[in-house]
Amino acid sequence: MKLLIVEDNQELLHSLEDFASKEGFIYDSAAGLTDAIDRIALFEYDCIILDINLPDGSGFDLLKTLYFKGKTNGVIILSARDSLDDKLKGLELGADDYLTKPFYFSELNARIKAVIRRKQFKTNKIVNFANLIIEPDQYLVWTEDLENPISLTKKEYAILTHLINNHKRVISKVSLAEYIWGDFVDEAQSFDFLFSQIRNLKRKLKNAGANVEITNIYGVGYQIKSR
């Protein structure tokens, strides 16, 4: 796996580089926002280790850049900012996980590997479900009678593909939240963030004419079915 480490604190940056080298990761480093943006324009990374407070901008701006460029890198935020609002903002902008400083490198290693494992449909095959067509390599979702892909956020895409991959069973809200947000789910005060993502996903699928229905099994969880 290839990592991009974005960190302006030189001491921590060197520690992260040593960690990556010992774990056998290939890595590049960037000490600021501009350098990081230049690197993601030139190279593909499996996972980006991202600090929020950078000398020339915010890590949140890098998340926005990744989204607008259609990049599908895994992203783990490392930050001294531990407020729930910051964590929700990072996750909503497309980060896969959020780790508060100080941290254990063993935990960072586990979270990097978890981000990679959570990536769905690691195959060149086209995935079909009802009238949905999923192109895993491009993270695109289409309906067979439309010219344009359905515009989904990273979290909406992850929810959809996880439900499709497990369409024969009901997925509990806890299980779904843990899959999408990892260990961070323990810190959330409610499942409102999950509910809003599913609500938006349902709306987008309906507007696109998708012949699928995400059903809320009261007191149990969610299941996706073809109509």
C-alpha positions as a Markdown table, in Angstrom:
| # | Residue | x | y | z |
|---|---|---|---|---|
| 1 | Met | 0.0 | 0.0 | 0.0 |
| 2 | Lys | 1.1 | 3.5 | -0.7 |
| 3 | Leu | 0.5 | 6.3 | 1.8 |
| 4 | Leu | 0.6 | 10.1 | 1.7 |
| 5 | Ile | 1.5 | 11.6 | 5.1 |
| 6 | Val | 0.4 | 15.2 | 5.4 |
| 7 | Glu | 1.8 | 16.7 | 8.6 |
| 8 | Asp | 3.6 | 20.0 | 9.3 |
| 9 | Asn | 5.1 | 19.1 | 12.7 |
| 10 | Gln | 8.6 | 17.9 | 11.6 |
| 11 | Glu | 9.1 | 15.6 | 14.7 |
| 12 | Leu | 5.8 | 13.9 | 14.2 |
| 13 | Leu | 6.3 | 13.7 | 10.5 |
| 14 | His | 9.6 | 11.9 | 10.9 |
| 15 | Ser | 8.0 | 9.5 | 13.4 |
| 16 | Leu | 5.2 | 8.8 | 11.0 |
| 17 | Glu | 7.8 | 8.1 | 8.2 |
| 18 | Asp | 9.7 | 5.7 | 10.5 |
| 19 | Phe | 6.4 | 3.9 | 11.3 |
| 20 | Ala | 5.5 | 3.6 | 7.6 |
| 21 | Ser | 8.9 | 2.3 | 6.7 |
| 22 | Lys | 8.9 | -0.3 | 9.5 |
| 23 | Glu | 5.4 | -1.5 | 8.5 |
| 24 | Gly | 6.6 | -1.9 | 4.9 |
| 25 | Phe | 4.4 | 0.9 | 3.4 |
| 26 | Ile | 5.5 | 2.9 | 0.4 |
| 27 | Tyr | 5.0 | 6.6 | 1.3 |
| 28 | Asp | 5.3 | 10.2 | 0.3 |
| 29 | Ser | 5.3 | 13.2 | 2.7 |
| 30 | Ala | 3.9 | 16.7 | 2.5 |
| 31 | Ala | 4.3 | 19.4 | 5.1 |
| 32 | Gly | 1.5 | 21.6 | 3.8 |
| 33 | Leu | -1.8 | 21.8 | 1.9 |
| 34 | Thr | -0.3 | 23.0 | -1.5 |
| 35 | Asp | 2.3 | 20.2 | -1.5 |
| 36 | Ala | -0.3 | 17.6 | -0.7 |
| 37 | Ile | -2.6 | 18.8 | -3.5 |
| 38 | Asp | 0.3 | 18.7 | -6.0 |
| 39 | Arg | 1.1 | 15.1 | -4.9 |
| 40 | Ile | -2.5 | 13.8 | -5.2 |
| 41 | Ala | -2.6 | 15.3 | -8.7 |
| 42 | Leu | 0.4 | 13.3 | -9.7 |
| 43 | Phe | 0.1 | 10.0 | -7.8 |
| 44 | Glu | -2.5 | 7.6 | -6.5 |
| 45 | Tyr | -2.5 | 6.7 | -2.8 |
| 46 | Asp | -4.3 | 3.9 | -1.0 |
| 47 | Cys | -4.6 | 6.0 | 2.2 |
| 48 | Ile | -3.8 | 9.6 | 3.2 |
| 49 | Ile | -2.8 | 10.4 | 6.8 |
| 50 | Leu | -4.0 | 13.9 | 7.2 |
| 51 | Asp | -3.4 | 16.6 | 9.7 |
| 52 | Ile | -6.1 | 19.3 | 9.9 |
| 53 | Asn | -4.0 | 22.3 | 11.0 |
| 54 | Leu | -1.6 | 23.1 | 8.2 |
| 55 | Pro | 0.5 | 26.2 | 7.7 |
| 56 | Asp | -1.1 | 27.1 | 4.4 |
| 57 | Gly | -4.6 | 25.9 | 4.9 |
| 58 | Ser | -6.8 | 23.3 | 6.4 |
| 59 | Gly | -6.9 | 19.6 | 6.0 |
| 60 | Phe | -10.7 | 20.0 | 5.4 |
| 61 | Asp | -9.8 | 21.9 | 2.2 |
| 62 | Leu | -7.8 | 18.8 | 1.0 |
| 63 | Leu | -10.9 | 16.7 | 1.6 |
| 64 | Lys | -12.9 | 19.0 | -0.6 |
| 65 | Thr | -10.3 | 18.9 | -3.3 |
| 66 | Leu | -10.3 | 15.1 | -3.2 |
| 67 | Tyr | -14.1 | 15.1 | -3.6 |
| 68 | Phe | -14.2 | 17.5 | -6.5 |
| 69 | Lys | -11.4 | 15.6 | -8.3 |
| 70 | Gly | -13.3 | 12.4 | -7.9 |
| 71 | Lys | -10.5 | 10.8 | -5.9 |
| 72 | Thr | -11.3 | 7.7 | -3.9 |
| 73 | Asn | -8.4 | 7.5 | -1.5 |
| 74 | Gly | -8.9 | 6.3 | 2.0 |
| 75 | Val | -8.3 | 9.2 | 4.4 |
| 76 | Ile | -7.5 | 9.0 | 8.2 |
| 77 | Ile | -7.5 | 12.4 | 10.0 |
| 78 | Leu | -4.9 | 12.9 | 12.7 |
| 79 | Ser | -5.7 | 15.9 | 14.8 |
| 80 | Ala | -5.3 | 17.5 | 18.2 |
| 81 | Arg | -8.8 | 18.8 | 17.7 |
| 82 | Asp | -11.1 | 16.4 | 19.5 |
| 83 | Ser | -14.5 | 18.0 | 19.4 |
| 84 | Leu | -17.4 | 16.0 | 18.1 |
| 85 | Asp | -18.2 | 18.8 | 15.5 |
| 86 | Asp | -14.7 | 18.6 | 14.0 |
| 87 | Lys | -15.0 | 14.8 | 13.8 |
| 88 | Leu | -18.4 | 14.9 | 12.1 |
| 89 | Lys | -17.2 | 17.6 | 9.7 |
| 90 | Gly | -14.2 | 15.5 | 8.7 |
| 91 | Leu | -16.3 | 12.4 | 8.2 |
| 92 | Glu | -19.0 | 14.3 | 6.3 |
| 93 | Leu | -16.4 | 15.7 | 3.9 |
| 94 | Gly | -15.3 | 12.2 | 3.1 |
| 95 | Ala | -12.7 | 11.0 | 5.6 |
| 96 | Asp | -12.8 | 7.4 | 6.6 |
| 97 | Asp | -11.6 | 7.7 | 10.2 |
| 98 | Tyr | -10.5 | 10.3 | 12.7 |
| 99 | Leu | -7.8 | 9.7 | 15.2 |
| 100 | Thr | -7.0 | 12.2 | 18.0 |
| 101 | Lys | -3.5 | 13.1 | 19.0 |
| 102 | Pro | -1.7 | 11.7 | 20.9 |
| 103 | Phe | -2.2 | 8.2 | 19.5 |
| 104 | Tyr | -0.5 | 4.8 | 19.5 |
| 105 | Phe | 1.1 | 3.8 | 16.2 |
| 106 | Ser | -0.3 | 0.3 | 16.7 |
| 107 | Glu | -3.8 | 1.8 | 16.6 |
| 108 | Leu | -3.0 | 3.9 | 13.6 |
| 109 | Asn | -1.7 | 0.7 | 11.8 |
| 110 | Ala | -4.9 | -1.1 | 12.6 |
| 111 | Arg | -7.0 | 1.7 | 11.4 |
| 112 | Ile | -5.1 | 2.0 | 8.1 |
| 113 | Lys | -5.6 | -1.7 | 7.4 |
| 114 | Ala | -9.3 | -1.4 | 8.4 |
| 115 | Val | -9.8 | 1.5 | 5.9 |
| 116 | Ile | -8.4 | -0.7 | 3.2 |
| 117 | Arg | -10.5 | -3.7 | 4.2 |
| 118 | Arg | -13.7 | -1.6 | 4.2 |
| 119 | Lys | -13.2 | -0.7 | 0.6 |
| 120 | Gln | -16.0 | -2.6 | -1.2 |
| 121 | Phe | -16.0 | -4.6 | -4.4 |
| 122 | Lys | -12.2 | -4.7 | -5.1 |
| 123 | Thr | -12.6 | -6.2 | -8.5 |
| 124 | Asn | -12.7 | -5.2 | -12.1 |
| 125 | Lys | -16.2 | -6.6 | -12.6 |
| 126 | Ile | -19.3 | -4.5 | -13.2 |
| 127 | Val | -21.8 | -5.1 | -10.3 |
| 128 | Asn | -25.5 | -5.3 | -11.2 |
| 129 | Phe | -28.4 | -5.1 | -8.7 |
| 130 | Ala | -31.9 | -4.5 | -10.0 |
| 131 | Asn | -31.4 | -1.7 | -12.6 |
| 132 | Leu | -28.3 | -0.4 | -10.9 |
| 133 | Ile | -24.9 | -0.7 | -12.5 |
| 134 | Ile | -21.9 | -0.2 | -10.2 |
| 135 | Glu | -18.4 | 0.4 | -11.6 |
| 136 | Pro | -16.2 | -0.4 | -8.6 |
| 137 | Asp | -12.9 | 0.9 | -10.0 |
| 138 | Gln | -14.5 | 4.3 | -10.6 |
| 139 | Tyr | -16.8 | 4.3 | -7.6 |
| 140 | Leu | -19.7 | 5.1 | -10.0 |
| 141 | Val | -23.3 | 4.1 | -9.8 |
| 142 | Trp | -25.7 | 4.3 | -12.8 |
| 143 | Thr | -29.2 | 3.2 | -13.7 |
| 144 | Glu | -29.4 | 1.4 | -17.0 |
| 145 | Asp | -31.7 | 4.0 | -18.6 |
| 146 | Leu | -29.8 | 7.2 | -17.6 |
| 147 | Glu | -26.7 | 8.8 | -19.2 |
| 148 | Asn | -25.2 | 10.3 | -16.1 |
| 149 | Pro | -24.0 | 8.6 | -12.9 |
| 150 | Ile | -25.9 | 9.1 | -9.6 |
| 151 | Ser | -24.0 | 11.7 | -7.6 |
| 152 | Leu | -23.2 | 10.0 | -4.3 |
| 153 | Thr | -20.9 | 11.1 | -1.5 |
| 154 | Lys | -18.3 | 8.6 | -0.3 |
| 155 | Lys | -20.4 | 7.6 | 2.7 |
| 156 | Glu | -23.6 | 7.2 | 0.6 |
| 157 | Tyr | -21.7 | 5.0 | -1.8 |
| 158 | Ala | -20.3 | 2.9 | 1.0 |
| 159 | Ile | -23.7 | 2.4 | 2.6 |
| 160 | Leu | -25.3 | 1.5 | -0.8 |
| 161 | Thr | -22.6 | -1.1 | -1.7 |
| 162 | His | -22.5 | -2.6 | 1.8 |
| 163 | Leu | -26.3 | -3.1 | 1.8 |
| 164 | Ile | -26.2 | -4.6 | -1.7 |
| 165 | Asn | -23.3 | -6.9 | -0.8 |
| 166 | Asn | -25.5 | -8.1 | 2.1 |
| 167 | His | -28.9 | -7.8 | 0.4 |
| 168 | Lys | -30.1 | -11.2 | 1.7 |
| 169 | Arg | -30.1 | -10.1 | 5.3 |
| 170 | Val | -31.0 | -7.2 | 7.5 |
| 171 | Ile | -28.1 | -5.0 | 8.6 |
| 172 | Ser | -28.5 | -3.5 | 12.1 |
| 173 | Lys | -27.9 | 0.3 | 12.4 |
| 174 | Val | -25.0 | -0.4 | 14.8 |
| 175 | Ser | -23.4 | -2.8 | 12.4 |
| 176 | Leu | -23.8 | -0.4 | 9.5 |
| 177 | Ala | -22.5 | 2.6 | 11.5 |
| 178 | Glu | -19.5 | 0.5 | 12.6 |
| 179 | Tyr | -18.7 | -0.5 | 9.0 |
| 180 | Ile | -19.0 | 3.0 | 7.6 |
| 181 | Trp | -17.4 | 5.0 | 10.5 |
| 182 | Gly | -15.2 | 2.4 | 12.2 |
| 183 | Asp | -14.3 | 2.9 | 15.9 |
| 184 | Phe | -15.5 | 6.5 | 15.8 |
| 185 | Val | -19.1 | 5.3 | 16.1 |
| 186 | Asp | -18.6 | 4.8 | 19.9 |
| 187 | Glu | -18.2 | 8.5 | 20.3 |
| 188 | Ala | -21.3 | 9.6 | 18.5 |
| 189 | Gln | -24.2 | 10.7 | 20.7 |
| 190 | Ser | -26.8 | 9.5 | 18.3 |
| 191 | Phe | -27.3 | 7.8 | 14.9 |
| 192 | Asp | -28.7 | 11.1 | 13.4 |
| 193 | Phe | -25.7 | 11.3 | 11.1 |
| 194 | Leu | -26.4 | 7.8 | 9.7 |
| 195 | Phe | -30.1 | 8.5 | 9.4 |
| 196 | Ser | -29.4 | 11.6 | 7.3 |
| 197 | Gln | -27.0 | 9.7 | 5.0 |
| 198 | Ile | -29.6 | 7.0 | 4.4 |
| 199 | Arg | -32.4 | 9.6 | 3.9 |
| 200 | Asn | -30.3 | 11.4 | 1.3 |
| 201 | Leu | -29.3 | 8.1 | -0.4 |
| 202 | Lys | -33.0 | 7.1 | -0.7 |
| 203 | Arg | -33.9 | 10.4 | -2.2 |
| 204 | Lys | -31.1 | 10.2 | -4.8 |
| 205 | Leu | -32.0 | 6.6 | -5.8 |
| 206 | Lys | -35.6 | 7.6 | -6.1 |
| 207 | Asn | -34.9 | 10.6 | -8.3 |
| 208 | Ala | -32.6 | 8.5 | -10.5 |
| 209 | Gly | -35.4 | 6.0 | -11.1 |
| 210 | Ala | -33.6 | 3.1 | -9.3 |
| 211 | Asn | -35.7 | 0.0 | -8.9 |
| 212 | Val | -34.5 | -0.6 | -5.4 |
| 213 | Glu | -35.9 | 0.1 | -2.0 |
| 214 | Ile | -34.0 | 0.5 | 1.3 |
| 215 | Thr | -36.4 | -0.7 | 3.9 |
| 216 | Asn | -36.2 | 0.2 | 7.6 |
| 217 | Ile | -37.1 | -2.9 | 9.6 |
| 218 | Tyr | -38.2 | -1.2 | 12.8 |
| 219 | Gly | -36.1 | -2.1 | 15.8 |
| 220 | Val | -33.8 | -4.3 | 13.7 |
| 221 | Gly | -32.0 | -2.4 | 10.9 |
| 222 | Tyr | -32.0 | -1.9 | 7.1 |
| 223 | Gln | -32.3 | -4.1 | 4.1 |
| 224 | Ile | -32.1 | -3.3 | 0.4 |
| 225 | Lys | -34.5 | -5.0 | -2.0 |
| 226 | Ser | -35.2 | -4.9 | -5.7 |
| 227 | Arg | -38.7 | -3.7 | -6.7 |
